[in-house]
Amino acid sequence: NAGVMQNPRHLVRRRGQEARLRCSPMKGHSHVYWYRQLPEEGLKFMVYLQKENIIDESGMPKERFSAEFPKEGPSILRIQQVVRGDSAAYFCASSPLPEGTGPLAKNIQYFGAGTRLSVL
Amino acid sequence: ELKVEQNPLFLSMQEGKNYTIYCNYSTTSDRLYWYRQDPGKSLESLFVLLSNGAVKQEGRLMASLDTKARLSTLHITAAVHDLSATYFCAVYSGGGADGLTFGKGTHLIIQP
């Protein structure tokens, strides 16, 4: 059972270009999360998606960033007109349907290896 | 806004010693995770703590949760070099969103 697959592993873009990051969740997982990690920092939640639905995008910058998780294919995090401050590691995580509801639902998130974006 | 603080942020210790990493969080939550990250790698799930007083152990690592104090600890017993990594605690903030709030991580170096 392959884990969470992210590609590319490394991405270099010049300022003003677009970056597209891909994430294929673990088999059987229907929930996808995107996080951003700056150097020496913890991960910051960006967005939570289920198939064809954005459930929570409270951590997404208001401009230039968008995410989708189509019915077929991987989840995509898209950054338009990148700036140097977008340089970071972007991690995707997936989880299965929670085991029940309420506080007993473990809902472990399984992380991919990340995409390291460098903006020149 | 939920805040998660870990300390220490950097820890250098010798093999064979014991130490504890602390994770404090600011608002009520009853689900806390510990992850390990090796340099340039992804995060590996270590423990899920779901209720007050929960204690989980795996090898030389033991994690506990005190929801009343809003504190979790990760205790390392008789450290070995292979445990060198960055350890993150993450707290579920609730509200149905399931996004985790992470601490800044504890960078642990274990020297022979």
Interface residues (C-beta under 8 A of the other chain):
Chain A: V4 H31 Y33 Y35 E40 E41 G42 L43 K44 F45 Y48 I55 D56 S58 G59 F91 A93 S95 P103 L104 K106 N107 I108 Q109 Y110 F111 G112 A113 G114
Chain B: V4 D30 R31 Y33 Y35 K41 S42 L43 E44 S45 V48 L50 S51 F88 A90 Y92 G96 A97 D98 G99 L100 T101 F102 G103 K104 G105
